[in-house]
Amino acid sequence: MESYYSYQMNPNQEQNTKQEQTPDQEQNTQQAQDNAWSAQAQYTQYKKPPKKTRPPKKKSGFGAKFAKCVALALVFGLVAGTAFEGARMFFTSVTGGTKSEVKTEASAPVLNKTATTAQDTVPEGSNGDKITSVTDVSGIVKNVMPSIVAITNMSETQYQNWFGQIQNYESESAGSGIIVSQDEDNLYIATNNHVVADATSITVQFSDDKTAGAEVKGTDPGNDLAVVAVKLSDIESDTLSSIKVATLGDSDAVKVGQPTIAIGNALGYGQSVTTGVVSALDREVSVTDEETGTTTTSELLQTDAAINPGNSGGALLNLAGEVIGINSVKYSDTTVEGMGYSIPINTASPIIEKLIKREAVSEGKTAYLGISGVDVSSSVAKTYNMPEGIYVYQVVSGSAAEKAGIAQGDIITEFDGTKIKTTADFEDQMQYYAAGQEVEVTIQRLSNEQNGQYQEQKLTVTLGRKNS
């Protein structure tokens, strides 16, 4: 490769120069030639050698690669098959067996994604429990929906206008209910107490969208339960033939992680369905009524099935379509998602049965305990370290309360197995008891032996007559 700078002489030119020049000129010429060659050596610069080029690669398409893979797979399969067959023949010749004794590991159970009833199950899990699917619950919902109703509560609310005047206006609220019983005259529906509280009128809507009027049969505010009754004569014959009593399950048998289905009148739009699992058992939940300030504390089932306003009183089901809980409350907060609560059906059932069976006694036979009391609200209880209930500040001389041993300063917390939070709760209970009836009353009493702490006692009381 030529350099950027080069110096070159013509040999003929050099020869002619020598022939024509004198000795002095020849010496000068030789000197000039030497200087030229020195300049050539000085100014010749290095150039990088040319890059080596590689021969172009042969293009190979996907088809060629695939063919190679297939060929390799065939060869591998042939070799592996031959080796396996050889090993089998060797094993057979040594053991004399005719069948392979090697067992493959059982594959993991697969969820049955087409299950539509509770009977559709798949193989047992590692603990022997059946694994069930909640992918499709349409069959369960279709079977249970005739047992669920929507409840509309019309009530009067007072408010103060701009001029300071108190006025009443009618308000409407929505909830849900479960058909739990039927007799010759009435259909009985279980719901939450807060769904029917202060109602001036109650309307029940069945699964076929037909409606009927209802009346409150009984309430248990301490457990947030109530029963409403609908006269069979007020229900259309087509509706009566399509609805049915719900099947109650066993909430004590429920396990954390089991699937759940919630049905209710969410937001008052009509029945809707959500699914989830049992998130926790025996959660102690306290709910405060914003109007009365009364706090109710209960041990509830927790589920992540969506429980929205209007779902209250609706059913929480297992995959057998059995009611395992009555949806009651949802934890509402911007930082919380999927925390709904239901009253376990084993807790609710005896209370519901009592509400259905009991009848208000006539005024002349109404029972009388013989105390005057004041409510111990949740805020008072926390401030003074007292139990919630009715503080007894007076006991009528000679009354049933005095004869049973109830004293001033006692706090009544239960009456005949029903939690008592307020005097209103107590008066509501008393209308179903007649004079002479024997009941158990639970009180909390200050104990000098326990440094002024309250101690629970159960007293048997024979109720007196109110007008005596």
ZAVEX-210890 format. One record per residue (C-alpha): residue number from 1; residue in three letters; x, y, z. Coordinates in nm, 3 decimals, always signed. Layout:
n:res:u:v:w
NUM:ALA:X:Y:Z;
...
This chain:
n:res:u:v:w
1:MET:+0.000:+0.000:+0.000;
2:GLU:+0.131:+0.341:-0.092;
3:SER:+0.193:+0.593:+0.182;
4:TYR:+0.038:+0.936:+0.200;
5:TYR:+0.379:+1.080:+0.142;
6:SER:+0.640:+0.911:-0.096;
7:TYR:+0.940:+1.020:-0.279;
8:GLN:+1.068:+0.824:-0.592;
9:MET:+1.340:+0.886:-0.854;
10:ASN:+1.362:+0.765:-1.218;
11:PRO:+1.672:+0.539:-1.260;
12:ASN:+1.729:+0.662:-1.620;
13:GLN:+1.715:+1.016:-1.502;
14:GLU:+1.977:+0.935:-1.241;
15:GLN:+2.207:+0.775:-1.503;
16:ASN:+2.184:+1.065:-1.744;
17:THR:+2.258:+1.306:-1.467;
18:LYS:+2.576:+1.127:-1.384;
19:GLN:+2.695:+1.130:-1.744;
20:GLU:+2.643:+1.501:-1.794;
21:GLN:+2.758:+1.640:-1.457;
22:THR:+3.110:+1.747:-1.355;
23:PRO:+3.268:+1.600:-1.039;
24:ASP:+3.158:+1.896:-0.833;
25:GLN:+2.814:+1.874:-0.976;
26:GLU:+2.812:+1.500:-0.920;
27:GLN:+2.896:+1.552:-0.554;
28:ASN:+2.615:+1.803:-0.521;
29:THR:+2.379:+1.570:-0.695;
30:GLN:+2.470:+1.284:-0.465;
31:GLN:+2.412:+1.506:-0.165;
32:ALA:+2.071:+1.608:-0.299;
33:GLN:+1.983:+1.244:-0.356;
34:ASP:+2.077:+1.152:-0.002;
35:ASN:+1.870:+1.438:+0.134;
36:ALA:+1.572:+1.323:-0.077;
37:TRP:+1.589:+0.967:+0.053;
38:SER:+1.615:+1.103:+0.407;
39:ALA:+1.303:+1.311:+0.346;
40:GLN:+1.127:+1.004:+0.212;
41:ALA:+1.212:+0.809:+0.527;
42:GLN:+1.104:+1.096:+0.746;
43:TYR:+0.763:+1.170:+0.589;
44:THR:+0.639:+0.825:+0.497;
45:GLN:+0.337:+0.762:+0.730;
46:TYR:+0.188:+0.433:+0.841;
47:LYS:-0.152:+0.332:+0.719;
48:LYS:-0.361:+0.065:+0.891;
49:PRO:-0.368:-0.259:+0.700;
50:PRO:-0.694:-0.336:+0.529;
51:LYS:-0.959:-0.513:+0.741;
52:LYS:-0.992:-0.881:+0.687;
53:THR:-1.325:-0.973:+0.546;
54:ARG:-1.507:-1.293:+0.635;
55:PRO:-1.691:-1.495:+0.379;
56:PRO:-2.065:-1.430:+0.398;
57:LYS:-2.269:-1.667:+0.616;
58:LYS:-2.512:-1.897:+0.454;
59:LYS:-2.868:-1.797:+0.528;
60:SER:-3.069:-2.055:+0.717;
61:GLY:-3.448:-2.019:+0.754;
62:PHE:-3.690:-2.144:+1.019;
63:GLY:-3.767:-2.448:+0.814;
64:ALA:-3.407:-2.562:+0.825;
65:LYS:-3.384:-2.511:+1.201;
66:PHE:-3.712:-2.693:+1.258;
67:ALA:-3.597:-2.983:+1.045;
68:LYS:-3.278:-3.010:+1.251;
69:CYS:-3.480:-3.007:+1.578;
70:VAL:-3.712:-3.276:+1.449;
71:ALA:-3.418:-3.488:+1.344;
72:LEU:-3.249:-3.447:+1.683;
73:ALA:-3.576:-3.528:+1.863;
74:LEU:-3.621:-3.845:+1.660;
75:VAL:-3.269:-3.954:+1.732;
76:PHE:-3.308:-3.879:+2.104;
77:GLY:-3.643:-4.059:+2.119;
78:LEU:-3.501:-4.359:+1.942;
79:VAL:-3.204:-4.377:+2.178;
80:ALA:-3.418:-4.318:+2.490;
81:GLY:-3.677:-4.573:+2.380;
82:THR:-3.415:-4.832:+2.313;
83:ALA:-3.254:-4.770:+2.652;
84:PHE:-3.587:-4.786:+2.834;
85:GLU:-3.690:-5.107:+2.659;
86:GLY:-3.354:-5.259:+2.737;
87:ALA:-3.388:-5.165:+3.104;
88:ARG:-3.738:-5.313:+3.114;
89:MET:-3.625:-5.640:+2.959;
90:PHE:-3.336:-5.658:+3.203;
91:PHE:-3.567:-5.589:+3.499;
92:THR:-3.815:-5.851:+3.376;
93:SER:-3.544:-6.113:+3.327;
94:VAL:-3.407:-6.050:+3.676;
95:THR:-3.739:-6.030:+3.870;
96:GLY:-3.946:-6.260:+3.655;
97:GLY:-4.226:-6.006:+3.655;
98:THR:-4.446:-5.930:+3.361;
99:LYS:-4.563:-5.582:+3.468;
100:SER:-4.376:-5.275:+3.575;
101:GLU:-4.391:-5.222:+3.954;
102:VAL:-4.279:-4.859:+3.935;
103:LYS:-4.561:-4.617:+4.034;
104:THR:-4.574:-4.258:+3.918;
105:GLU:-4.641:-3.981:+4.170;
106:ALA:-5.008:-3.881:+4.188;
107:SER:-5.077:-3.555:+4.010;
108:ALA:-5.209:-3.257:+4.207;
109:PRO:-5.590:-3.231:+4.224;
110:VAL:-5.746:-2.997:+3.971;
111:LEU:-6.037:-2.771:+4.054;
112:ASN:-6.362:-2.869:+3.888;
113:LYS:-6.440:-2.560:+3.686;
114:THR:-6.777:-2.686:+3.568;
115:ALA:-6.931:-2.751:+3.909;
116:THR:-7.277:-2.606:+3.937;
117:THR:-7.402:-2.786:+4.247;
118:ALA:-7.262:-2.864:+4.587;
119:GLN:-7.235:-3.232:+4.494;
120:ASP:-6.986:-3.164:+4.215;
121:THR:-6.648:-3.218:+4.379;
122:VAL:-6.298:-3.317:+4.273;
123:PRO:-6.027:-3.538:+4.430;
124:GLU:-5.942:-3.498:+4.796;
125:GLY:-5.669:-3.261:+4.908;
126:SER:-5.369:-3.352:+5.122;
127:ASN:-5.579:-3.333:+5.439;
128:GLY:-5.859:-3.549:+5.303;
129:ASP:-6.103:-3.260:+5.258;
130:LYS:-6.298:-3.234:+4.936;
131:ILE:-6.187:-2.953:+4.708;
132:THR:-6.481:-2.764:+4.561;
133:SER:-6.514:-2.496:+4.299;
134:VAL:-6.680:-2.155:+4.304;
135:THR:-6.616:-2.086:+3.938;
136:ASP:-6.983:-2.140:+3.850;
137:VAL:-7.241:-2.107:+4.127;
138:SER:-7.541:-2.051:+3.903;
139:GLY:-7.700:-2.382:+4.003;
140:ILE:-7.673:-2.301:+4.375;
141:VAL:-7.807:-1.948:+4.325;
142:LYS:-8.101:-2.072:+4.119;
143:ASN:-8.192:-2.314:+4.396;
144:VAL:-8.157:-2.064:+4.683;
145:MET:-8.287:-1.741:+4.528;
146:PRO:-8.656:-1.825:+4.600;
147:SER:-8.565:-1.818:+4.973;
148:ILE:-8.422:-1.464:+4.966;
149:VAL:-8.630:-1.143:+4.976;
150:ALA:-8.570:-0.771:+4.949;
151:ILE:-8.704:-0.553:+5.231;
152:THR:-8.805:-0.188:+5.203;
153:ASN:-8.841:+0.009:+5.526;
154:MET:-9.039:+0.332:+5.529;
155:SER:-8.979:+0.543:+5.838;
156:GLU:-9.021:+0.899:+5.962;
157:THR:-8.721:+1.114:+6.039;
158:GLN:-8.720:+1.446:+6.219;
159:TYR:-8.506:+1.739:+6.112;
160:GLN:-8.473:+2.106:+6.199;
161:ASN:-8.530:+2.357:+5.920;
162:TRP:-8.363:+2.696:+5.870;
163:PHE:-8.613:+2.862:+6.102;
164:GLY:-8.550:+2.620:+6.389;
165:GLN:-8.876:+2.435:+6.338;
166:ILE:-8.888:+2.057:+6.381;
167:GLN:-9.038:+1.881:+6.083;
168:ASN:-9.092:+1.517:+5.987;
169:TYR:-9.016:+1.361:+5.654;
170:GLU:-9.053:+1.008:+5.526;
171:SER:-8.736:+0.819:+5.442;
172:GLU:-8.681:+0.488:+5.269;
173:SER:-8.413:+0.229:+5.337;
174:ALA:-8.341:-0.111:+5.185;
175:GLY:-8.228:-0.444:+5.321;
176:SER:-8.258:-0.818:+5.271;
177:GLY:-8.416:-1.115:+5.443;
178:ILE:-8.422:-1.496:+5.449;
179:ILE:-8.740:-1.705:+5.456;
180:VAL:-8.680:-1.930:+5.757;
181:SER:-9.022:-2.066:+5.855;
182:GLN:-9.389:-2.096:+5.759;
183:ASP:-9.703:-2.194:+5.945;
184:GLU:-10.072:-2.200:+5.858;
185:ASP:-10.105:-1.825:+5.864;
186:ASN:-9.769:-1.658:+5.816;
187:LEU:-9.437:-1.665:+5.637;
188:TYR:-9.148:-1.573:+5.866;
189:ILE:-8.842:-1.387:+5.742;
190:ALA:-8.520:-1.337:+5.938;
191:THR:-8.327:-1.014:+5.894;
192:ASN:-8.118:-0.762:+6.089;
193:ASN:-8.278:-0.543:+6.352;
194:HIS:-8.127:-0.230:+6.195;
195:VAL:-8.306:-0.314:+5.868;
196:VAL:-8.653:-0.281:+6.025;
197:ALA:-8.581:-0.043:+6.314;
198:ASP:-8.826:+0.248:+6.349;
199:ALA:-9.030:+0.127:+6.052;
200:THR:-9.373:+0.277:+5.991;
201:SER:-9.431:+0.027:+5.709;
202:ILE:-9.241:-0.270:+5.567;
203:THR:-9.267:-0.414:+5.216;
204:VAL:-9.120:-0.749:+5.113;
205:GLN:-9.026:-0.826:+4.752;
206:PHE:-8.997:-1.192:+4.652;
207:SER:-8.780:-1.354:+4.386;
208:ASP:-9.051:-1.311:+4.119;
209:ASP:-9.060:-0.934:+4.193;
210:LYS:-9.406:-0.955:+4.351;
211:THR:-9.448:-0.763:+4.678;
212:ALA:-9.647:-0.792:+5.001;
213:GLY:-9.676:-0.597:+5.324;
214:ALA:-9.509:-0.728:+5.641;
215:GLU:-9.506:-0.663:+6.014;
216:VAL:-9.230:-0.694:+6.271;
217:LYS:-9.281:-1.015:+6.468;
218:GLY:-8.999:-0.958:+6.713;
219:THR:-8.658:-0.801:+6.750;
220:ASP:-8.336:-0.864:+6.940;
221:PRO:-8.137:-0.539:+6.917;
222:GLY:-7.852:-0.679:+7.127;
223:ASN:-7.778:-0.936:+6.858;
224:ASP:-7.901:-0.720:+6.567;
225:LEU:-8.166:-0.976:+6.470;
226:ALA:-8.531:-0.944:+6.384;
227:VAL:-8.815:-1.148:+6.234;
228:VAL:-9.087:-1.005:+6.010;
229:ALA:-9.409:-1.189:+5.930;
230:VAL:-9.603:-1.185:+5.603;
231:LYS:-9.959:-1.316:+5.600;
232:LEU:-10.002:-1.597:+5.351;
233:SER:-10.332:-1.444:+5.248;
234:ASP:-10.142:-1.136:+5.126;
235:ILE:-9.916:-1.338:+4.895;
236:GLU:-10.028:-1.418:+4.541;
237:SER:-10.075:-1.788:+4.468;
238:ASP:-9.811:-1.796:+4.191;
239:THR:-9.560:-1.636:+4.424;
240:LEU:-9.649:-1.868:+4.708;
241:SER:-9.584:-2.172:+4.490;
242:SER:-9.246:-2.041:+4.373;
243:ILE:-9.090:-1.939:+4.707;
244:LYS:-8.954:-2.178:+4.970;
245:VAL:-8.800:-2.195:+5.316;
246:ALA:-8.420:-2.176:+5.322;
247:THR:-8.205:-2.466:+5.438;
248:LEU:-7.995:-2.373:+5.742;
249:GLY:-7.642:-2.511:+5.773;
250:ASP:-7.396:-2.560:+6.059;
251:SER:-7.175:-2.257:+6.111;
252:ASP:-6.970:-2.444:+6.374;
253:ALA:-6.846:-2.675:+6.096;
254:VAL:-6.724:-2.386:+5.880;
255:LYS:-6.349:-2.367:+5.814;
256:VAL:-6.133:-2.073:+5.715;
257:GLY:-6.076:-2.075:+5.340;
258:GLN:-6.402:-2.246:+5.247;
259:PRO:-6.596:-2.084:+4.960;
260:THR:-6.889:-1.855:+5.039;
261:ILE:-7.174:-1.705:+4.838;
262:ALA:-7.354:-1.388:+4.946;
263:ILE:-7.701:-1.298:+4.815;
264:GLY:-7.876:-0.974:+4.899;
265:ASN:-8.051:-0.658:+4.788;
266:ALA:-7.733:-0.457:+4.735;
267:LEU:-7.798:-0.080:+4.723;
268:GLY:-8.169:-0.156:+4.691;
269:TYR:-8.132:-0.245:+4.321;
270:GLY:-8.259:-0.602:+4.368;
271:GLN:-8.094:-0.935:+4.442;
272:SER:-7.730:-0.973:+4.344;
273:VAL:-7.467:-1.241:+4.404;
274:THR:-7.105:-1.220:+4.518;
275:THR:-6.856:-1.494:+4.603;
276:GLY:-6.553:-1.527:+4.826;
277:VAL:-6.417:-1.738:+5.110;
278:VAL:-6.445:-1.754:+5.488;
279:SER:-6.168:-1.516:+5.592;
280:ALA:-6.183:-1.569:+5.969;
281:LEU:-6.398:-1.710:+6.248;
282:ASP:-6.523:-1.559:+6.576;
283:ARG:-6.423:-1.202:+6.492;
284:GLU:-6.530:-0.967:+6.772;
285:VAL:-6.694:-0.673:+6.597;
286:SER:-6.845:-0.365:+6.763;
287:VAL:-7.104:-0.162:+6.573;
288:THR:-7.236:+0.173:+6.696;
289:ASP:-7.579:+0.302:+6.599;
290:GLU:-7.522:+0.662:+6.486;
291:GLU:-7.871:+0.772:+6.594;
292:THR:-7.893:+0.613:+6.939;
293:GLY:-7.521:+0.579:+7.017;
294:THR:-7.580:+0.218:+7.120;
295:THR:-7.286:-0.015:+7.057;
296:THR:-7.340:-0.381:+6.979;
297:THR:-7.049:-0.625:+7.007;
298:SER:-7.079:-0.970:+6.850;
299:GLU:-6.860:-1.260:+6.737;
300:LEU:-6.908:-1.285:+6.362;
301:LEU:-6.792:-1.475:+6.056;
302:GLN:-6.559:-1.273:+5.833;
303:THR:-6.575:-1.310:+5.455;
304:ASP:-6.427:-1.134:+5.154;
305:ALA:-6.746:-1.182:+4.952;
306:ALA:-6.866:-0.828:+4.881;
307:ILE:-7.118:-0.711:+5.144;
308:ASN:-7.269:-0.377:+5.042;
309:PRO:-7.544:-0.154:+5.183;
310:GLY:-7.870:-0.339:+5.128;
311:ASN:-7.705:-0.680:+5.177;
312:SER:-7.785:-0.659:+5.549;
313:GLY:-8.013:-0.944:+5.649;
314:GLY:-7.923:-1.146:+5.341;
315:ALA:-7.774:-1.494:+5.329;
316:LEU:-7.417:-1.615:+5.343;
317:LEU:-7.413:-1.964:+5.190;
318:ASN:-7.182:-2.261:+5.160;
319:LEU:-7.152:-2.468:+4.843;
320:ALA:-7.433:-2.694:+4.959;
321:GLY:-7.667:-2.394:+4.933;
322:GLU:-7.709:-2.388:+5.311;
323:VAL:-7.730:-2.065:+5.509;
324:ILE:-7.424:-2.040:+5.734;
325:GLY:-7.463:-1.673:+5.825;
326:ILE:-7.685:-1.365:+5.811;
327:ASN:-7.494:-1.079:+5.651;
328:SER:-7.481:-0.792:+5.893;
329:VAL:-7.206:-0.538:+5.844;
330:LYS:-6.914:-0.434:+5.628;
331:TYR:-6.595:-0.267:+5.747;
332:SER:-6.585:+0.052:+5.543;
333:ASP:-6.263:+0.247:+5.507;
334:THR:-6.053:+0.377:+5.219;
335:THR:-5.765:+0.156:+5.331;
336:VAL:-5.974:-0.161:+5.369;
337:GLU:-6.099:-0.398:+5.103;
338:GLY:-6.307:-0.713:+5.134;
339:MET:-6.396:-0.729:+5.505;
340:GLY:-6.761:-0.826:+5.546;
341:TYR:-6.922:-0.990:+5.849;
342:SER:-7.211:-1.228:+5.907;
343:ILE:-7.390:-1.349:+6.219;
344:PRO:-7.322:-1.726:+6.244;
345:ILE:-7.644:-1.915:+6.183;
346:ASN:-7.587:-2.130:+6.493;
347:THR:-7.594:-1.810:+6.697;
348:ALA:-7.894:-1.669:+6.516;
349:SER:-8.115:-1.980:+6.494;
350:PRO:-8.227:-2.008:+6.861;
351:ILE:-8.293:-1.634:+6.876;
352:ILE:-8.495:-1.643:+6.555;
353:GLU:-8.694:-1.942:+6.680;
354:LYS:-8.775:-1.758:+7.002;
355:LEU:-8.883:-1.448:+6.810;
356:ILE:-9.114:-1.656:+6.592;
357:LYS:-9.277:-1.850:+6.875;
358:ARG:-9.329:-1.580:+7.133;
359:GLU:-9.645:-1.376:+7.148;
360:ALA:-9.701:-1.045:+7.320;
361:VAL:-9.917:-1.093:+7.628;
362:SER:-10.225:-0.892:+7.703;
363:GLU:-10.179:-0.574:+7.901;
364:GLY:-10.350:-0.717:+8.210;
365:LYS:-10.098:-1.001:+8.230;
366:THR:-9.783:-0.803:+8.152;
367:ALA:-9.488:-0.887:+8.378;
368:TYR:-9.313:-0.640:+8.605;
369:LEU:-8.956:-0.654:+8.737;
370:GLY:-8.960:-0.355:+8.974;
371:ILE:-8.651:-0.145:+8.895;
372:SER:-8.565:+0.200:+8.766;
373:GLY:-8.252:+0.221:+8.553;
374:VAL:-8.038:+0.429:+8.322;
375:ASP:-7.840:+0.322:+8.017;
376:VAL:-7.467:+0.260:+8.044;
377:SER:-7.357:+0.346:+7.690;
378:SER:-7.031:+0.236:+7.534;
379:SER:-6.872:+0.578:+7.594;
380:VAL:-6.975:+0.579:+7.961;
381:ALA:-6.857:+0.220:+7.999;
382:LYS:-6.512:+0.309:+7.864;
383:THR:-6.483:+0.626:+8.071;
384:TYR:-6.577:+0.468:+8.405;
385:ASN:-6.465:+0.111:+8.337;
386:MET:-6.817:-0.027:+8.363;
387:PRO:-6.999:-0.298:+8.166;
388:GLU:-7.264:-0.189:+7.915;
389:GLY:-7.625:-0.245:+8.017;
390:ILE:-7.886:-0.092:+8.250;
391:TYR:-7.758:+0.064:+8.571;
392:VAL:-8.010:+0.000:+8.852;
393:TYR:-8.044:+0.319:+9.056;
394:GLN:-8.367:+0.215:+9.235;
395:VAL:-8.530:-0.114:+9.337;
396:VAL:-8.901:-0.108:+9.427;
397:SER:-8.965:-0.248:+9.772;
398:GLY:-9.134:-0.587:+9.766;
399:SER:-9.090:-0.622:+9.390;
400:ALA:-8.975:-0.930:+9.198;
401:ALA:-8.632:-0.770:+9.158;
402:GLU:-8.587:-0.722:+9.533;
403:LYS:-8.703:-1.076:+9.608;
404:ALA:-8.451:-1.215:+9.355;
405:GLY:-8.163:-1.019:+9.509;
406:ILE:-8.116:-0.741:+9.253;
407:ALA:-7.973:-0.436:+9.431;
408:GLN:-7.905:-0.070:+9.365;
409:GLY:-7.579:-0.028:+9.170;
410:ASP:-7.615:-0.356:+8.981;
411:ILE:-7.591:-0.348:+8.600;
412:ILE:-7.832:-0.576:+8.410;
413:THR:-7.662:-0.717:+8.098;
414:GLU:-7.891:-1.009:+7.998;
415:PHE:-8.255:-1.097:+8.038;
416:ASP:-8.363:-1.458:+7.976;
417:GLY:-8.055:-1.516:+7.757;
418:THR:-8.098:-1.198:+7.552;
419:LYS:-7.836:-0.924:+7.568;
420:ILE:-7.964:-0.600:+7.719;
421:LYS:-7.793:-0.274:+7.620;
422:THR:-8.061:-0.013:+7.684;
423:THR:-8.386:+0.034:+7.874;
424:ALA:-8.558:+0.024:+7.533;
425:ASP:-8.420:-0.327:+7.480;
426:PHE:-8.550:-0.429:+7.822;
427:GLU:-8.900:-0.289:+7.766;
428:ASP:-8.917:-0.461:+7.428;
429:GLN:-8.842:-0.794:+7.593;
430:MET:-9.089:-0.751:+7.881;
431:GLN:-9.394:-0.732:+7.652;
432:TYR:-9.356:-1.104:+7.577;
433:TYR:-9.350:-1.219:+7.943;
434:ALA:-9.644:-1.278:+8.170;
435:ALA:-9.663:-1.233:+8.545;
436:GLY:-9.551:-1.541:+8.733;
437:GLN:-9.308:-1.651:+8.461;
438:GLU:-8.961:-1.750:+8.582;
439:VAL:-8.659:-1.608:+8.398;
440:GLU:-8.284:-1.580:+8.446;
441:VAL:-8.135:-1.232:+8.479;
442:THR:-7.761:-1.170:+8.442;
443:ILE:-7.615:-0.880:+8.641;
444:GLN:-7.271:-0.728:+8.696;
445:ARG:-7.201:-0.631:+9.059;
446:LEU:-6.908:-0.450:+9.218;
447:SER:-6.704:-0.689:+9.429;
448:ASN:-6.508:-0.572:+9.733;
449:GLU:-6.308:-0.892:+9.717;
450:GLN:-6.183:-0.809:+9.367;
451:ASN:-6.066:-0.452:+9.429;
452:GLY:-6.384:-0.288:+9.310;
453:GLN:-6.410:-0.487:+8.986;
454:TYR:-6.745:-0.599:+8.848;
455:GLN:-6.831:-0.966:+8.886;
456:GLU:-7.100:-1.149:+8.689;
457:GLN:-7.390:-1.316:+8.869;
458:LYS:-7.698:-1.501:+8.740;
459:LEU:-8.022:-1.462:+8.937;
460:THR:-8.352:-1.645:+8.894;
461:VAL:-8.648:-1.406:+8.901;
462:THR:-9.019:-1.485:+8.926;
463:LEU:-9.177:-1.191:+8.748;
464:GLY:-9.451:-0.995:+8.923;
465:ARG:-9.762:-0.832:+8.786;
466:LYS:-9.728:-0.484:+8.640;
467:ASN:-10.040:-0.336:+8.803;
468:SER:-9.970:-0.476:+9.148;
